[in-house]
Amino acid sequence: MADNIQELALEDVIGDRFARYSKYIIQERALPDIRDGLKPVQRRILYAMNKDGNTFDKAYRKSAKSVGNVMGNYHPHGDSSIYEAMVRMSQDWKLREPLIEMHGNNGSIDADPAAAMRYTEARLSKIAGELLRDLDKETVEMVLNFDDTEYEPTVLPAHFPNLLVNGATGISAGYATDIPPHNLREVIDALVYLLAHPNAKLEDMMEFVKGPDFPTGGIIQGIDGIKKAYETGKGRIVLRSRTKISTIRGGKQQIEVTEIPYEVNKAQLVKKMDEIRLNKDVAGISEVRDESDRQGLSIVIELNKDANADGILAYLFKKTDLQITYNFNMVAINNQRPERVGLLTALQAYLDFQKEIITKRTRFDLAKAQKRQHVVEGLIKMISILDEVVATIRESQNRKNAKENIMAKFGFTDIQAEAIVTLQLYCLTNTDVTQLEAEAKELAATIAEYELILADAKELNKVLRKELKAIAKEFGSDRKAEIEDQVEELKIDQTVMIADEDVMLLVSRSGYVKRSSVRSFNASDVTENGLREDDQPIFLEKVNTLSHVFIFTNKGNLIYRPVHEISDVKWKDTGEHVSQTINGLDSDEEMLSVMIFDSLETAGNFVLTTSDGWIKQTAFVDLTPSRTYRKRAAVAMKLKDPTAKIVAINFVPTATTGVQVCLLSTVGYAVQYDLAEVSVTGARTAGVRAMDLRDDETIASALIVQPTDEIGIITQRGAFKRMAVSDIAVTSRARRGSMILRELKAQPHEIVAACIINDPLAALEVVTSRHLIHDIIPSNYPVSSGYSNGTFVIDVDVEGRPVQMITKILAMVNN
């Protein structure tokens, strides 16, 4: 025993053993043979059932019996793996031409498992018989089984191209295969053409084999992917469900799915689409139903009235397995080794194999015919000397002696003598002599035909062509999958992902943003908005969820949000602060202005003005959101002085004409000039000089006005002034302008804010330094001259100094 012990390095042992294991699972388990398209377990199942007489023309037998035969005689593995392979070969949604017929529950397209093998019954299908035909004519190599008790075939004669027709899928060590199913008639047409044109190109083959033909149908997109796959064995196509949009009761629409992609789990697909409905990932789906029955597959997606059916369908194609990408990886065992093969290689390998099968079958049939011809010749000779032969046999001692005597006396061969001594007396009639002569003539013609097939390749090709066409005629069927040349690019209409509804949007000065349902807003007190006492809303309006929000800060930043992405909370909740998602904002940065747009393709310019006297126009398109808008604010304007702030943001549509810009400084100067004098520049620019400022003077407000407008002004002393824009002289950019407040030596008025007054019923809201709100009705005050300080409206000692003035938000809401 000690002499048998070897000292080996672990890496050498592991490498050697794994190499053997890999070779085994590659050749004997996971990959199909290029000749018959079968894996070993499939081949053994078909062979065992055929040997047991379990064929299409016989009664069904229990699946457990077939599994037992396979496991006991040919495949020493678990019964579950054998039964699973048998079930798969019976599933018409997995195989284009099922090889096994099964009674009972053999699973479903919903991935339901088959019933236990003790409950189901199976038999070979008729087309499976074509794989096994001529197996008894020494056409393929037979080898001993695992325990050397029986022989099994290394490959089946395969009289139809099963590899391409039914496809294959499998994973082994270092190799995987994904060969899609094809149409039997198309593949045979290609084989017939290749047989007649051995130098045919791939393009010629694709005139016949258009592409895969999946048993579940569907629409294949991407002719380039098919061509690449057929050329290299590797490629990609898009496989889309077959759908139809129809109108139903109440003017609503529904999407009906009648074919789904190959190997997609229908139940999981329906579940995913229903989850999209429940989660409201896409707006407009009211119900998802699986109406499939024995008549065929049917999934119905019922839509709400006025829903965008095409947009919803595009979203479902993109987000579910209603559309998938199928990857070709055509790997098969060719000449005892795994090889990635293209269409031409697979077709040629099959033709070569069939020529070999026909050659071996013809040799077998020829030998059999020649043997029978020899016997018939002996029988004819025997009948011509019948009396002498009979007398010789009667004189013999036994059968063996009788054979020897007639061989020695009349010159019969051993085979002829055996046939004579076993001949029954009724065969010695005159009629049977005629039959023997006819049979001899027929045998001679058959032998000549066999010899011609073996001697002439063209004759062999004729036989092969005839057999292939007969298979196509009997088993061929129309194509199920439709092929489209181009892959359709899926563009999801964002509107289908959002419920089209009106909501209340609030943005506060300190940066809190929220949206609430109109119902929640109406059920609450408008002042119970969840904000701190020192924070005020700068925007509160009813907006649509499909709209876009632009929030400008006083430090030149722009925060973009689609309305539907803003957190949806109850009206009494605070909402979300912009700093929770936006990085880089200063702690003292405030929200200055909010603008709502229906489209991101709006034409127009933003007009931005800084406190230190700079102004610019920037096109809307230059401030459209980037892909990082959720985390970073965009720069709307560059500030030259770090202490300066943006004081006004206005939007002017491109079509607007005759627009003036009116600037008011804190010390009471106003300048008005044509907006055209302000150049249009990019986002990260500082603009041009807006106004001639002196000493510590800053710009208090910038308004876009028409000559007929009126403006309202609030000063730090609580005085409100209403005046006509026409009282401000029109000059040119960067001028000092004219004084619009009366100068006082003691406690002069300073402008805090200004607003345009267009609506005689409009109300203005003034916020004081003590966080109190004072409402002003401009129509209650007269239009003042250009050189006056207006009327005192706020007691600053009691309410605090005014710090801002805006058009009253509640008036906006009510409107």
C-alpha atoms as one frame of an Amber mdcrd trajectory, in Angstrom:
protein
   0.000   0.000   0.000   2.820   2.390   0.791   4.081   2.091  -2.784   0.785
   3.545  -4.086   1.031   6.771  -2.076   2.092   9.770  -4.163   3.154  13.212
  -3.009   1.655  15.823  -5.346   1.313  19.603  -5.217  -2.228  20.696  -4.364
  -2.415  23.127  -7.311  -1.463  20.328  -9.722  -4.113  17.998  -8.316  -6.824
  20.671  -8.318  -5.916  21.769 -11.840  -5.955  18.211 -13.189  -9.216  17.238
 -11.474 -11.007  20.434 -12.466  -9.854  20.037 -16.063 -11.370  16.556 -16.143
 -14.573  17.812 -14.545 -14.782  20.728 -16.979 -14.306  18.433 -19.965 -17.071
  16.209 -18.639 -19.667  18.910 -18.058 -18.852  20.638 -21.356 -19.169  17.496
 -23.456 -21.560  15.410 -21.379 -23.985  17.795 -19.730 -24.527  21.432 -20.663
 -23.799  21.991 -24.344 -25.681  20.556 -27.345 -24.080  18.593 -30.164 -24.009
  20.535 -33.416 -25.281  17.486 -35.299 -28.520  16.619 -33.489 -28.825  19.693
 -31.280 -29.272  17.600 -28.150 -27.608  17.495 -24.771 -26.776  14.019 -23.428
 -29.729  13.904 -21.027 -32.154  14.861 -23.815 -30.657  12.292 -26.167 -30.900
   9.568 -23.545 -34.526  10.393 -22.770 -35.521  10.194 -26.433 -33.501   7.016
 -26.997 -34.896   5.242 -23.917 -38.501   6.149 -24.777 -38.024   5.016 -28.367
 -36.436   1.750 -27.303 -39.323   1.195 -24.918 -41.810   1.681 -27.776 -43.160
   4.869 -26.179 -43.779   6.544 -29.553 -46.414   8.941 -30.922 -48.549   6.140
 -32.369 -48.798   4.276 -29.054 -50.604   5.064 -25.826 -49.148   7.456 -23.277
 -47.106   5.987 -20.419 -46.342   7.277 -16.961 -43.468   9.757 -16.998 -42.016
   8.075 -13.915 -41.460   4.871 -15.896 -39.503   6.668 -18.602 -37.478   8.603
 -16.033 -36.685   5.355 -14.240 -35.523   3.700 -17.461 -33.282   6.646 -18.300
 -31.815   6.886 -14.818 -31.293   3.148 -14.399 -29.824   2.455 -17.816 -28.189
   5.568 -19.236 -28.110   8.652 -17.015 -26.987   8.011 -13.420 -28.101  11.380
 -12.046 -31.039  12.654 -10.038 -34.533  11.880 -11.251 -35.527  15.554 -10.936
 -32.979  16.706 -13.510 -34.130  14.010 -15.939 -37.800  14.844 -15.415 -37.164
  18.584 -15.791 -35.422  17.946 -19.120 -38.349  15.786 -20.234 -40.876  18.451
 -19.227 -38.974  21.183 -21.077 -38.993  19.112 -24.273 -42.812  19.011 -24.015
 -43.385  22.754 -23.493 -44.561  24.458 -26.675 -43.647  27.915 -25.304 -40.007
  26.804 -24.919 -39.484  24.632 -28.035 -40.545  25.595 -31.539 -41.222  21.891
 -32.284 -41.793  19.965 -29.009 -40.156  16.540 -28.957 -42.374  15.037 -26.273
 -46.146  14.990 -25.878 -47.309  15.070 -22.277 -50.664  14.480 -20.630 -51.250
  16.359 -17.408 -49.718  19.497 -15.956 -46.410  20.143 -17.694 -45.934  23.633
 -16.269 -46.954  26.953 -17.726 -45.626  30.167 -19.213 -46.108  31.620 -15.709
 -43.232  29.354 -14.574 -45.597  27.114 -12.630 -43.853  23.773 -11.973 -45.068
  20.621 -13.671 -46.983  18.006 -11.718 -44.943  15.202 -10.176 -43.838  12.556
 -12.658 -46.093   9.978 -11.012 -49.075  12.031 -12.204 -48.102  12.890 -15.766
 -47.934  10.693 -18.848 -45.689  11.154 -21.864 -44.725   9.800 -25.259 -42.497
  10.884 -28.120 -43.968  13.382 -30.557 -44.184  12.498 -34.224 -41.361  14.856
 -35.198 -39.144  13.335 -32.494 -39.430  10.093 -34.429 -37.508  11.819 -37.235
 -34.592  12.332 -34.857 -34.535   8.607 -34.109 -35.358   7.207 -37.548 -32.678
   4.866 -38.994 -31.089   4.411 -35.571 -31.307   0.625 -36.112 -29.301   0.786
 -39.366 -25.864   1.304 -37.846 -25.930   4.982 -38.781 -24.385   6.306 -35.552
 -21.746   5.132 -33.140 -23.035   3.128 -30.190 -21.087   3.040 -26.921 -21.488
   1.172 -23.665 -23.488   2.845 -20.929 -22.117   3.754 -17.507 -22.188   0.165
 -16.186 -21.321  -1.584 -19.497 -24.636  -3.409 -19.627 -26.221  -1.726 -22.628
 -25.294   0.373 -25.627 -26.436   3.941 -26.225 -25.935   6.286 -29.198 -23.374
   9.103 -29.078 -25.623  11.107 -31.408 -29.021  10.601 -33.007 -29.522  10.406
 -36.804 -31.546  13.651 -36.562 -33.374  13.864 -39.869 -34.346  17.487 -39.167
 -32.015  20.329 -38.016 -32.986  20.294 -34.355 -30.158  22.550 -33.155 -31.500
  25.572 -35.024 -35.176  24.655 -34.949 -35.469  24.218 -31.180 -32.410  26.155
 -30.067 -30.542  25.504 -26.852 -29.535  27.151 -23.613 -26.983  26.019 -21.059
 -24.058  26.957 -18.833 -20.910  24.924 -18.261 -17.337  25.599 -17.108 -16.104
  28.578 -19.105 -18.810  28.238 -21.733 -22.452  29.180 -22.082 -24.825  28.812
 -24.978 -27.936  30.660 -26.111 -29.182  29.490 -29.489 -32.653  30.793 -30.354
 -35.354  28.646 -32.004 -35.922  29.014 -35.750 -38.607  28.183 -38.257 -38.307
  24.597 -39.555 -39.403  25.453 -43.080 -36.960  28.359 -43.368 -34.003  26.328
 -42.107 -34.745  23.439 -44.474 -35.088  25.841 -47.408 -31.645  27.206 -46.523
 -30.214  23.659 -46.306 -31.633  22.745 -49.710 -30.109  25.884 -51.224 -26.741
  25.266 -49.542 -26.800  21.679 -50.806 -27.098  22.961 -54.363 -24.712  25.908
 -53.829 -21.829  24.782 -51.580 -20.106  28.180 -51.916 -23.151  30.202 -50.826
 -22.558  33.259 -48.633 -24.257  34.264 -45.416 -26.349  36.810 -47.303 -27.720
  33.973 -49.432 -28.673  31.991 -46.329 -30.427  34.982 -44.799 -32.693  35.132
 -47.817 -34.219  31.969 -46.347 -33.488  32.182 -42.605 -34.781  35.661 -41.837
 -34.008  35.382 -38.155 -35.115  33.475 -35.055 -38.704  32.310 -34.825 -39.665
  32.152 -31.178 -42.519  29.850 -30.145 -44.075  32.721 -28.181 -44.037  34.989
 -31.245 -43.364  38.671 -30.641 -41.611  41.287 -32.749 -37.863  41.071 -33.394
 -36.059  44.352 -34.040 -32.534  44.749 -35.352 -31.554  43.079 -38.613 -27.936
  44.159 -38.021 -27.877  42.235 -34.737 -29.222  39.132 -36.472 -26.604  39.386
 -39.227 -23.778  39.807 -36.717 -25.009  36.830 -34.712 -25.243  34.628 -37.811
 -21.785  35.752 -38.871 -19.913  35.422 -35.563 -22.217  33.380 -33.346 -22.644
  36.346 -31.020 -25.061  39.229 -31.386 -27.979  41.071 -29.855 -31.560  41.765
 -30.878 -34.529  43.467 -29.282 -37.583  41.293 -28.722 -40.842  43.141 -28.195
 -44.314  41.979 -27.215 -47.112  42.188 -29.750 -49.557  44.801 -28.550 -52.703
  46.516 -29.725 -54.332  49.725 -28.487 -58.105  49.741 -28.744 -60.993  51.937
 -27.583 -63.453  50.515 -25.047 -66.515  51.749 -23.196 -66.710  55.327 -22.016
 -64.169  56.556 -24.541 -61.337  54.903 -22.605 -58.532  52.922 -24.167 -56.816
  49.648 -23.351 -53.552  48.004 -24.331 -53.883  44.304 -25.150 -50.776  42.113
 -25.171 -51.190  38.918 -27.199 -47.556  37.752 -27.495 -44.703  38.245 -25.038
 -40.933  37.815 -25.440 -39.325  34.365 -25.354 -38.765  32.891 -21.882 -40.392
  35.831 -20.099 -42.401  34.821 -17.030 -45.920  36.050 -17.776 -47.036  36.118
 -14.148 -44.008  38.187 -13.116 -44.583  40.526 -16.064 -48.207  41.118 -15.030
 -47.123  41.607 -11.401 -44.503  44.192 -12.392 -46.980  46.156 -14.494 -49.506
  46.084 -11.652 -46.834  47.365  -9.238 -46.229  50.265 -11.622 -49.963  50.977
 -11.440 -50.063  50.774  -7.628 -46.930  52.885  -7.156 -48.217  55.419  -9.705
 -44.857  55.308 -11.479 -46.841  56.124 -14.590 -50.116  57.989 -14.652 -53.184
  56.653 -16.400 -53.276  52.887 -15.706 -56.522  51.877 -14.033 -56.226  48.073
 -14.131 -53.932  45.262 -15.268 -55.591  41.902 -15.974 -54.351  38.530 -17.170
 -57.124  37.182 -19.395 -55.127  34.293 -20.856 -57.042  31.046 -21.425 -56.856
  27.967 -23.610 -57.581  30.166 -26.617 -54.318  32.041 -26.179 -52.358  34.620
 -24.230 -53.984  37.944 -23.389 -52.870  40.631 -20.953 -55.090  43.701 -20.764
 -53.905  47.062 -19.444 -56.951  49.270 -19.023 -56.294  53.025 -19.058 -58.011
  56.023 -17.540 -59.928  58.370 -19.783 -57.671  60.809 -21.665 -54.558  58.772
 -20.738 -51.637  58.812 -23.173 -51.778  55.208 -24.428 -48.706  55.440 -26.667
 -46.667  57.090 -23.922 -47.694  54.492 -21.335 -46.867  51.654 -23.734 -43.412
  53.142 -24.405 -42.836  53.372 -20.645 -43.856  49.728 -20.136 -41.566  48.623
 -22.975 -38.717  50.468 -21.264 -39.349  49.470 -17.656 -40.690  45.913 -17.880
 -40.034  42.668 -19.732 -42.673  43.659 -22.261 -39.531  44.304 -24.294 -36.216
  42.521 -23.704 -32.806  42.233 -25.261 -31.950  38.732 -26.469 -28.267  37.871
 -26.755 -27.123  35.195 -29.200 -24.246  32.994 -28.029 -24.282  30.089 -30.456
 -21.938  27.580 -28.801 -22.182  23.852 -29.614 -20.007  20.756 -29.507 -18.365
  20.463 -32.928 -15.800  17.703 -33.526 -15.650  16.854 -29.825 -14.918  20.417
 -28.709 -16.999  23.496 -27.872 -17.127  26.071 -30.633 -19.000  29.306 -31.253
 -20.576  28.851 -34.648 -22.339  31.056 -37.146 -25.323  30.138 -39.268 -23.284
  28.857 -42.221 -21.153  26.628 -40.009 -24.198  25.159 -38.278 -25.963  24.471
 -41.571 -22.894  22.959 -43.218 -22.161  20.760 -40.201 -25.707  19.435 -40.330
 -25.495  18.702 -44.069 -22.178  16.882 -43.630 -23.686  14.836 -40.819 -26.756
  13.923 -42.854 -24.607  12.851 -45.780 -22.744  10.578 -43.394 -26.012   9.200
 -42.000 -27.417   8.485 -45.479 -24.150   6.865 -46.539 -24.122   4.532 -43.532
 -27.813   3.775 -43.891 -27.372   2.999 -47.599 -24.461   0.683 -46.866 -26.561
  -1.110 -44.284 -29.527  -1.393 -46.633 -27.228  -2.504 -49.458 -25.678  -5.288
 -47.370 -29.133  -6.411 -46.309 -30.433  -6.381 -49.893 -27.380  -8.254 -51.178
 -27.821 -10.884 -48.499 -31.463 -11.309 -49.434 -30.568 -11.441 -53.144 -28.141
 -14.243 -52.405 -30.839 -16.150 -50.521 -33.394 -15.620 -53.311 -30.926 -16.881
 -55.911 -30.466 -20.044 -53.835 -34.206 -20.556 -53.461 -34.795 -20.195 -57.222
 -32.031 -22.696 -57.916 -33.438 -25.083 -55.302 -36.929 -25.002 -56.863 -35.478
 -25.934 -60.266 -34.017 -29.133 -58.720 -36.604 -29.528 -56.042 -37.023 -33.291
 -56.168 -33.281 -33.948 -55.849 -32.989 -31.491 -52.948 -35.949 -33.020 -51.126
 -34.574 -36.509 -51.609 -31.197 -35.433 -50.255 -32.761 -33.843 -47.191 -34.851
 -36.972 -46.505 -31.773 -39.088 -46.618 -29.992 -36.863 -44.083 -29.770 -37.657
 -40.384 -30.573 -34.197 -38.981 -30.732 -30.546 -39.900 -27.012 -29.976 -39.713
 -26.352 -33.058 -41.838 -29.007 -31.922 -44.333 -27.258 -28.525 -44.731 -23.917
 -30.187 -45.294 -25.335 -32.649 -47.818 -27.091 -30.090 -50.021 -24.076 -27.773
 -49.877 -21.781 -30.589 -50.976 -24.070 -32.063 -53.608 -25.593 -28.928 -55.194
 -23.082 -26.160 -54.397 -25.317 -24.028 -52.129 -23.621 -21.617 -49.746 -24.111
 -21.809 -46.000 -26.605 -18.904 -46.046 -28.562 -20.460 -48.935 -28.558 -23.890
 -47.327 -29.833 -22.415 -44.040 -32.685 -20.709 -45.884 -33.564 -23.963 -47.696
 -33.697 -26.193 -44.617 -35.851 -23.616 -42.759 -38.230 -23.276 -45.704 -41.841
 -24.252 -45.050 -43.509 -26.669 -47.452 -46.315 -24.264 -48.444 -43.664 -21.995
 -50.010 -42.891 -24.603 -52.679 -45.825 -23.672 -54.900 -45.507 -22.562 -58.481
 -46.817 -19.107 -57.592 -44.028 -18.543 -55.069 -41.422 -19.217 -57.725 -42.905
 -16.317 -59.671 -42.784 -14.147 -56.549 -39.140 -15.076 -55.989 -38.260 -14.132
 -59.526 -40.076 -10.788 -59.131 -38.330 -10.199 -55.816 -34.967 -10.981 -57.381
 -35.633  -8.442 -60.106 -36.707  -5.847 -57.560 -33.668  -6.541 -55.391 -31.377
  -6.087 -58.348 -32.875  -2.658 -59.049 -32.661  -1.668 -55.363 -29.044  -2.786
 -55.118 -28.194  -0.825 -58.237 -29.846   2.245 -56.719 -27.924   1.855 -53.456
 -24.656   1.386 -55.277 -25.343   4.514 -57.359 -26.008   6.558 -54.209 -22.735
   5.380 -52.696 -20.793   5.968 -55.882 -22.262   9.330 -56.940 -22.417  12.327
 -54.561 -25.123  13.960 -56.690 -27.430  10.991 -56.169 -26.793  11.149 -52.425
 -27.663  14.851 -52.488 -30.907  14.049 -54.294 -31.884  11.634 -51.541 -31.029
  14.183 -48.843 -32.934  16.957 -50.653 -35.994  14.755 -51.059 -36.016  13.782
 -47.378 -35.559  17.365 -46.188 -38.420  18.592 -48.373 -40.639  15.792 -47.095
 -39.917  16.867 -43.501 -40.683  20.508 -44.351 -43.929  19.535 -46.069 -45.175
  17.405 -43.184 -44.022  19.445 -40.179 -43.454  22.977 -41.543 -45.475  25.864
 -40.123 -45.762  29.577 -40.683 -43.473  32.022 -38.918 -44.697  33.247 -35.526
 -42.229  36.058 -34.797 -42.256  39.194 -36.932 -38.946  40.818 -37.916 -38.386
  44.572 -38.203 -35.170  45.963 -39.654 -34.495  48.729 -37.155 -34.557  48.891
 -33.371 -37.060  51.540 -32.356 -35.580  54.021 -29.913 -37.768  54.278 -26.843
 -38.350  57.848 -25.751 -40.443  58.051 -22.626 -42.830  60.965 -22.556 -42.333
  62.305 -19.036 -45.955  63.369 -18.877 -47.116  59.761 -18.682 -45.092  59.246
 -15.507 -46.845  62.057 -13.690 -50.423  62.393 -12.560 -51.800  65.468 -14.317
 -53.358  67.404 -11.430 -53.372  70.811  -9.803 -51.609  71.222  -6.453 -50.733
  74.086  -4.099 -47.037  75.006  -4.189 -45.318  76.972  -1.433 -41.762  78.304
  -1.405 -40.531  80.257   1.633 -37.853  82.933   1.836 -35.580  80.751   3.959
 -35.820  77.828   1.515 -38.673  75.525   2.506 -40.505  73.973  -0.448 -43.601
  71.790  -0.477 -46.653  70.883  -2.468 -50.014  69.906  -1.055 -53.225  68.745
  -2.567 -55.856  71.408  -3.156 -58.086  69.426  -0.831 -55.588  69.596   2.014
 -55.075  73.322   1.398 -58.815  74.081   1.398 -59.312  72.061   4.577 -56.717
  74.116   6.453 -56.185  77.687   7.529 -53.871  79.329   4.986 -51.717  80.768
   7.793 -51.102  77.308   9.276 -48.433  76.533   6.725 -45.817  74.943   8.986
 -43.306  77.823   8.643 -41.465  79.552  11.459 -42.644  83.000  12.543 -39.554
  84.620  11.034 -40.105  82.937   7.645 -42.612  83.989   4.998 -43.827  82.413
   1.777 -42.552  84.177  -1.323 -44.642  81.969  -3.604 -48.011  80.366  -2.992
 -50.051  79.426  -6.023 -52.018  76.643  -7.599 -49.744  74.921 -10.157 -49.860
  71.795 -12.285 -47.731  68.736 -11.561 -46.438  68.831 -15.143 -44.991  72.323
 -14.679 -41.409  73.353 -13.925 -40.225  75.471 -10.983 -37.300  77.908 -11.185
 -36.216  79.226  -7.758 -33.701  82.086  -7.831 -31.671  82.987  -4.740 -30.341
  86.358  -3.696 -26.785  85.161  -4.358 -27.238  84.368  -8.010 -28.049  80.646
  -7.810 -30.896  78.855  -9.572 -32.628  75.788  -8.134 -34.754  73.784 -10.565
 -37.452  71.283  -9.690 -40.264  69.680 -11.678 -43.408  70.183  -9.614 -44.024
  66.444  -9.374 -40.604  65.908  -7.734 -41.319  68.307  -4.870 -42.269  66.479
  -1.675 -46.025  66.020  -1.350 -47.083  66.741   2.245 -50.085  67.969   4.187
 -50.569  71.720   4.172 -49.769  71.966   7.889 -46.384  70.244   7.413 -43.227
  72.286   6.920 -42.042  70.556   3.772 -38.462  69.991   2.613 -35.622  72.489
   2.900 -33.615  72.946  -0.301 -30.363  72.272   1.583 -31.485  68.664   2.129
 -30.823  67.959  -1.535 -28.875  70.961  -2.878 -25.210  71.230  -1.922 -23.131
  74.415  -1.782 -25.681  77.012  -0.667 -24.570  79.602   1.894 -26.163  79.546
   5.328 -27.543  83.084   4.894 -28.729  82.553   1.303 -32.396  83.378   0.744
 -34.935  82.481  -1.928 -35.716  85.633  -3.872 -38.032  84.775  -6.756 -40.027
  81.783  -8.028 -41.159  81.328 -11.632 -43.356  78.578 -13.087 -43.055  77.383
 -16.681 -45.180  74.883 -18.576 -42.320  73.782 -20.841 -38.530  73.673 -20.819
 -38.605  74.895 -24.403 -39.990  78.307 -23.523 -38.633  81.215 -25.564 -37.523
  84.291 -23.678 -34.876  85.929 -21.492 -34.355  86.348 -17.779 -33.394  89.844
 -16.645 -31.239  89.796 -13.490 -30.195  92.876 -11.520 -27.751  93.169  -8.588
 -27.726  95.535  -5.665 -24.338  96.966  -6.695 -25.654  98.115 -10.067 -25.158
  95.369 -12.641 -27.776  94.013 -15.048 -27.919  91.340 -17.754 -30.217  89.274
 -19.889 -29.736  85.509 -20.100 -31.663  83.305 -22.498 -34.038  80.738 -21.012
 -32.232  77.959 -22.849 -28.990  78.808 -21.021 -30.632  78.136 -17.672 -32.403
  74.870 -18.514 -31.548  72.146 -15.989 -28.520  69.890 -16.290 -28.412  66.246
 -15.244 -27.073  67.248 -11.794 -29.974  69.581 -10.975 -31.118  67.381  -8.065
 -27.866  67.924  -6.114 -26.445  71.216  -7.343 -27.783  74.675  -7.967 -26.961
  76.318 -11.280 -25.243  79.713 -11.494 -27.695  82.260 -12.873 -25.481  85.328
 -12.460 -21.922  85.976 -11.336 -21.578  88.547  -8.534 -18.509  90.772  -8.786
 -18.807  92.009  -5.184 -19.185  89.208  -2.575 -21.309  91.529  -0.457 -23.723
  92.299  -3.313 -27.016  90.486  -3.826 -29.527  89.915  -6.570 -32.413  92.296
  -6.035 -34.696  91.402  -8.945 -35.322  88.653 -11.472 -37.782  89.223 -14.304
 -38.723  87.113 -17.324 -39.415  88.667 -20.705 -40.865  86.517 -23.536 -39.046
  86.896 -26.833 -42.163  88.156 -28.587 -42.587  91.109 -26.169 -41.831  94.536
 -27.692 -41.535  98.083 -26.341 -40.339  96.914 -22.953 -38.508  99.296 -20.605
 -36.406  98.504 -17.547 -36.973 100.775 -14.535 -34.353 100.857 -11.777 -34.860
 102.476  -8.384 -32.007 103.152  -5.971 -32.276 103.209  -2.221 -31.732 106.991
  -1.989 -34.631 107.698  -4.333 -33.191 107.920  -7.835 -34.939 106.230 -10.751
 -33.703 105.529 -14.266 -35.681 104.107 -17.176 -34.368 102.893 -20.543 -35.055
 100.380 -23.286 -34.354  96.759 -22.364 -32.635  96.310 -25.727 -29.698  98.241
 -24.254 -29.021  95.291 -21.941 -27.016  92.679 -23.823 -27.897  88.962 -23.706
 -25.040  86.969 -22.144 -24.451  83.531 -20.693 -25.262  82.304 -17.203 -21.812
  82.689 -15.630 -21.463  86.375 -16.490 -21.823  89.590 -14.470 -23.602  91.623
 -17.131 -23.255  95.351 -17.789 -23.507  98.518 -15.672 -27.183  99.212 -14.954
 -27.157 102.517 -13.106 -24.772 105.193 -11.941 -24.621 104.676  -8.174 -22.879
 106.975  -5.708 -21.247 106.317  -2.322 -23.198 103.640  -0.369 -26.198 103.797
  -2.684 -27.577 100.452  -3.927 -30.361  99.379  -6.239 -33.545  98.668  -4.311
 -35.687  97.344  -7.143 -35.676  96.619 -10.882 -38.939  96.419 -12.787 -39.845
  95.536 -16.373 -42.486  98.110 -17.283 -44.707  99.430 -20.037 -45.286 103.204
 -20.418 -48.860 102.890 -19.111 -47.924 101.026 -15.919 -48.090 102.267 -12.364
 -45.689 101.355  -9.602 -45.985 101.255  -5.836 -43.036 102.186  -3.577 -42.519
 101.537   0.139 -39.870 103.420   2.150 -38.035 102.522   5.325 -40.138 105.052
   7.230 -43.370 103.259   6.303 -44.491 105.617   3.552 -46.276 104.255   0.481
 -46.158 106.094  -2.825 -48.162 105.338  -5.955 -46.867 106.880  -9.153 -47.033
 106.551 -12.945 -44.099 105.087 -14.840 -44.477 107.891 -17.355 -43.305 110.346
 -14.657 -39.853 108.749 -14.823 -37.805 110.141 -17.679 -36.643 107.688 -20.354
 -32.888 107.930 -20.799 -30.093 105.458 -21.557 -28.351 102.721 -19.605 -25.889
 103.448 -16.743 -27.185 106.985 -16.140 -27.857 108.589 -12.766 -31.532 109.099
 -13.489 -33.912 111.497 -11.754 -34.978 111.926  -8.120 -38.484 110.606  -7.375
 -38.517 111.316  -3.598 -38.518 114.713  -1.989 -35.182 115.303  -0.287 -35.242
 115.798   3.485 -32.300 116.947   5.585 -33.458 115.046   8.658 -34.538 111.392
   8.355 -34.695 111.202   4.535 -36.806 108.483   2.974 -35.068 105.454   1.423
 -36.724 103.075  -1.010 -37.040  99.526   0.357 -39.022  97.885  -2.461 -41.237
  98.584  -5.423 -43.954  96.667  -7.298 -45.906  97.124 -10.516 -49.605  97.882
  -9.990 -51.668  96.727 -12.968 -54.806  95.468 -11.240 -56.848  98.135  -9.520
 -58.064  95.467  -7.068 -54.550  94.214  -6.339 -53.255  94.100  -2.785 -49.667
  94.485  -1.656 -48.124  92.713   1.276 -45.402  94.430   3.292 -43.250  92.390
   5.675 -41.637  94.340   8.543 -38.472  93.781  10.550 -40.652  92.431  13.376
 -42.051  89.736  11.036 -45.418  91.431  10.912 -47.411  91.636   7.679 -49.173
  94.818   6.650 -51.600  94.813   3.716 -51.887  97.793   1.397 -54.671  98.391
  -1.124 -53.026 100.708  -3.713 -56.353 101.957  -5.042 -56.972 103.598  -1.665
 -54.121 106.006  -2.289 -53.833 108.728  -4.928 -51.276 108.790  -7.727 -48.497
 111.052  -6.453 -46.289 113.339  -8.460 -42.766 112.371  -9.345 -41.320 114.488
  -6.525 -43.180 113.420  -3.365 -42.731 110.939  -0.519 -46.215 109.450  -0.601
 -48.406 108.641   2.403 -47.410 107.087   5.737 -49.157 103.727   6.076 -47.053
 101.857   8.656 -46.129 102.956  12.170 -42.527 101.750  12.222 -42.252 102.258
  15.984 -45.064  99.776  16.545 -44.861  97.366  13.561 -41.187  97.639  12.640
 -39.442  98.909   9.538 -40.555  97.543   6.129 -38.064  95.057   4.670 -39.903
  93.751   1.610 -43.066  94.204  -0.428 -44.703  91.752  -2.802 -48.040  91.289
  -4.521 -50.268  89.687  -1.954 -50.002  85.903  -2.251 -53.477  85.165  -0.970
 -54.901  87.238  -3.782 -52.973  85.022  -6.196 -54.384  81.905  -4.601 -57.932
  83.155  -4.752 -57.516  84.112  -8.376
